[in-house]
Amino acid sequence: MDISRKLGILVFCAVPAIVGGGIVYAIFGNYAPVFIYEILLLLVAFGIISK
């Protein structure tokens, strides 16, 4: 996988991080679930990139 494809995957994961983080905060009302959501999203993104 070349570098441009890896960067594209990171950008593709950044949009759900921003929008999803806001949705998770609106549902739960504090930042702890948002951090968990962001960490899970990072693990998935790094898992895809490491292939």
Protein Blocks (a to p, Z undefined) as FASTA:
>chain_A
ZZklmmmmmmmmmmmmmmmmmmmmmmnopaklmmmmmmmmmmmmmmmmmZZ
